[in-house]
Amino acid sequence: MSEQKIIPARNPGQVAIAIVLLFGVGLLIYLVISSPFITWAAIPQFILDETVVDGIKLTILFTVLAMVISIVAGALLAMMRLASNPVLVNFAGLYIWFFRGTPLLVQIIFWFNIQLFIPSINLGFVVLDTNSVVTAFVAALLALSLNEAAYMAEIMRGGLMAVDSGQGEAAKALGYTPVQAMLRIIFPQALRVIIPPIGNQTISMLKTTSLVSVVAAQDLLTRVQNIYARNFLIIELLIVASIWYLLMTTVASGLQYLIERRLGRATYEAPAVWRAAMRILRSEGSKG
């Protein structure tokens, strides 16, 4: 019997769309490159400019600090959402509702202007000027962290709920406290579900930090704006900023891929605590 040759089905609609897309992208690239109003020679001069590099360092610092704080706060909020105490549940729900429901830009401006209605902070033994405590850096970090914590809480909650409820019962059978069961049994297993969206949020945070330029927090975009306010090379400096944002998000995406691949490569096996608990439960059942 002769071997049958498989001929893929033709799809002229997809071919037409692809041609239109290629033409549109090519035209856009040509219009940008051929524009006489862009000084391309200025872009390499500012790529490694000291002011720009300082802005990059601060952008990375904002991202790292905001993500660390939001992950910790998000984990606490997620556990509060899953608690049996109605006060904890409602507080966490109200927090998530408020910070997800108001624009981040408004929150940044709010924290920056908090001294308008709280001019000083009285700690009893000392009175601090709010302006000296909530600087532009602190205001931006507070806004980024508290806002991101609301999203992290839902990510964490989804990951924790994805773990089989029997894991908690097995830990309880072995005498684990609820906190021990959460930290040692449930949370490590939830990481498989939690890590990918955390990676996406980190990449998003690298770009979201650009919003802090509204309070002159000296991130990458703020430094670029300061430069083009003097030399009027607006498009050129924005291209420089875009190149760096693309580079940072590309590196972050690569790291996320490596972490996800490592997690996905591991062969799942029921944890030792689960197997031990099952043996205990079976032995007690046989005695009964």
C-alpha positions in Angstrom: 0.0 0.0 0.0 1.5 3.3 -1.1 2.1 5.9 1.5 -0.5 8.7 1.5 0.9 12.2 1.2 -0.6 14.7 3.7 -1.3 18.1 2.2 -2.1 20.8 4.7 -5.3 22.7 4.1 -5.0 26.2 2.7 -6.3 29.1 4.6 -6.3 32.2 2.3 -7.9 34.3 5.0 -4.9 33.9 7.3 -2.5 34.6 4.4 -4.3 37.8 3.6 -4.2 38.9 7.3 -0.5 38.1 7.5 0.3 40.2 4.4 -1.7 43.2 5.8 0.1 42.9 9.1 3.6 42.7 7.5 2.8 45.7 5.3 1.4 47.7 8.2 4.4 47.0 10.5 6.9 47.6 7.6 5.2 51.0 6.8 5.3 52.0 10.5 9.0 51.1 10.8 9.8 53.0 7.6 8.0 56.1 8.8 9.8 56.1 12.1 13.3 55.4 10.7 12.9 57.9 7.8 11.6 60.7 10.0 13.9 63.8 9.8 12.7 65.0 13.2 14.4 62.2 15.2 18.1 62.6 16.0 19.1 58.9 16.0 22.7 59.8 16.7 21.7 61.1 20.2 20.2 57.8 21.3 23.5 55.9 21.8 24.9 58.9 23.7 22.2 58.6 26.4 21.9 54.8 26.6 24.6 54.6 29.3 24.3 58.1 30.5 25.0 58.3 34.3 21.7 59.9 35.1 19.8 57.2 33.1 21.7 54.4 34.7 20.9 55.9 38.2 17.2 55.9 37.2 17.5 52.2 36.1 18.9 51.3 39.5 16.1 53.0 41.3 13.5 51.4 39.0 14.9 48.0 39.9 15.0 48.9 43.6 11.4 50.0 43.5 10.4 46.7 41.8 12.3 44.4 44.2 11.1 46.2 47.4 7.5 46.6 46.2 7.3 42.9 45.2 8.9 41.6 48.5 6.6 43.8 50.6 3.5 42.9 48.5 4.2 39.2 48.6 4.5 39.1 52.4 1.4 41.3 52.8 -0.5 39.4 50.1 0.2 36.1 51.9 -1.1 37.5 55.2 -4.2 38.8 53.4 -4.8 35.5 51.7 -4.6 33.6 55.0 -7.0 36.2 56.5 -9.4 35.6 53.6 -9.4 31.9 54.3 -9.7 32.3 58.1 -12.8 31.4 60.1 -12.9 34.7 61.9 -15.4 37.0 60.1 -13.5 40.2 61.2 -10.3 38.9 59.5 -12.2 37.8 56.4 -14.1 41.1 56.0 -11.0 43.2 56.7 -9.0 41.4 53.9 -12.0 41.6 51.6 -12.4 45.3 52.2 -8.7 45.9 51.7 -8.6 44.0 48.4 -11.8 45.8 47.2 -10.4 49.2 48.0 -6.9 48.9 46.5 -8.0 47.1 43.4 -10.9 49.5 42.9 -9.0 52.7 42.9 -6.3 53.8 40.3 -2.7 53.3 41.3 -1.9 56.8 40.1 -4.4 58.3 42.5 -2.9 56.2 45.3 0.6 57.5 44.5 -0.6 61.2 44.5 -2.6 60.5 47.7 0.5 59.2 49.6 2.6 62.0 48.3 0.2 64.6 49.6 -0.7 62.9 52.9 0.9 65.8 54.8 -2.0 68.0 53.7 -4.3 66.3 56.3 -1.6 64.7 58.6 1.0 67.4 58.9 2.8 65.6 61.7 3.1 62.1 63.2 2.9 62.0 67.0 4.5 58.9 68.5 4.1 60.0 72.1 7.8 60.4 72.8 8.6 62.3 69.6 6.7 64.3 66.9 7.8 63.7 63.3 7.2 66.0 60.4 5.2 64.0 57.8 7.1 65.5 54.9 10.4 64.2 56.4 9.0 60.7 56.8 6.8 60.2 53.7 9.3 61.4 51.1 8.7 61.0 47.3 10.5 57.6 47.5 8.5 56.4 50.5 5.2 57.6 49.0 5.8 55.8 45.7 6.9 52.6 47.5 3.9 52.6 49.8 1.5 53.1 46.9 3.2 50.4 44.7 3.4 47.9 47.6 0.0 48.3 49.1 -1.7 48.3 45.7 0.2 45.2 44.5 -0.6 43.4 47.8 -4.3 43.4 46.9 -3.5 41.5 43.7 -1.0 39.2 45.4 -3.6 38.3 48.0 -5.9 36.9 45.3 -3.1 35.1 43.6 -2.0 33.5 46.9 -5.6 32.6 47.8 -6.1 30.9 44.5 -2.9 29.0 44.9 -3.8 27.9 48.5 -7.3 26.8 47.4 -5.8 24.7 44.6 -4.1 22.5 47.2 -6.1 19.4 48.1 -7.9 20.0 51.4 -6.8 16.5 52.5 -3.3 17.9 52.9 -4.5 20.0 55.8 -6.3 17.0 57.4 -3.1 14.9 57.0 -1.1 17.6 58.7 -3.6 17.8 61.5 -3.5 14.1 62.0 0.3 14.3 62.5 -0.2 17.0 65.2 0.7 20.1 63.1 -0.7 23.4 64.2 -2.6 25.4 61.5 0.3 27.8 61.1 2.8 24.9 60.8 0.5 23.1 58.3 0.3 26.3 56.2 4.0 27.1 56.2 5.4 23.5 55.9 2.7 21.6 54.0 0.2 23.7 52.1 2.1 26.8 51.0 5.1 24.9 49.5 2.7 22.9 47.3 0.8 26.0 46.3 4.0 27.5 44.9 3.5 25.6 41.6 0.3 27.6 41.1 1.5 30.9 42.6 5.0 31.3 40.9 3.8 31.9 37.3 1.4 34.8 38.1 4.0 36.3 40.6 6.5 36.3 37.7 3.9 38.1 35.5 3.2 40.7 38.2 7.0 41.3 38.7 7.4 42.0 35.0 4.3 44.3 35.1 5.8 46.1 38.2 8.9 47.0 36.2 6.8 49.0 33.9 4.3 50.2 36.5 7.1 52.0 38.4 7.1 54.6 35.6 3.9 56.0 37.2 6.0 57.3 40.2 7.4 59.9 37.8 4.3 61.9 38.6 5.8 62.6 42.1 9.4 63.0 40.7 10.6 59.8 42.5 13.7 59.8 40.3 13.0 56.5 38.6 14.1 55.8 35.0 11.3 57.8 33.4 11.7 60.7 35.8 15.4 60.9 34.9 14.7 60.8 31.2 12.1 63.5 31.6 14.6 65.7 33.4 17.0 65.3 30.6 14.6 66.1 27.7 13.3 69.1 29.6 16.7 70.6 29.1 17.7 69.5 25.6 14.2 69.0 24.1 15.1 65.6 22.6 11.8 64.1 23.8 11.3 61.3 21.3 15.0 60.3 21.5 15.0 60.1 25.3 11.7 58.2 25.3 13.2 55.6 22.9 16.1 55.3 25.3 13.7 54.6 28.2 11.8 52.1 26.1 14.9 50.2 25.2 15.8 49.8 28.9 12.3 48.8 29.9 12.3 46.2 27.1 15.7 44.9 28.2 14.6 44.7 31.9 11.3 42.9 31.1 13.1 40.6 28.7 15.6 39.5 31.4 12.8 39.1 33.9 10.8 37.0 31.4 13.8 34.8 30.9 14.2 34.2 34.6 10.5 33.5 35.0 10.8 30.9 32.2 13.7 29.2 33.9 11.9 29.0 37.2 8.7 27.7 35.7 10.6 25.1 33.7 12.4 24.0 36.8 9.1 23.7 38.7 7.5 21.9 35.8 10.3 19.4 35.4 9.9 18.0 38.9 7.9 14.8 39.1 5.0 15.1 41.5 5.0 12.8 44.4 2.8 12.9 47.4 4.7 14.5 50.3 6.1 12.4 53.0 3.7 14.0 55.6 0.8 12.9 53.5 2.0 9.3 53.2 2.7 9.1 56.9 -0.7 10.5 57.8 -2.4 8.0 55.5 -0.5 5.1 57.2 -1.6 6.4 60.6 -5.3 6.7 59.5 -5.2 3.3 58.0 -3.7 1.7 61.1 -6.3 3.4 63.3 -9.1 2.2 61.0 -7.8 -1.4 61.2 -7.7 -1.3 65.0 -11.3 -0.1 65.1 
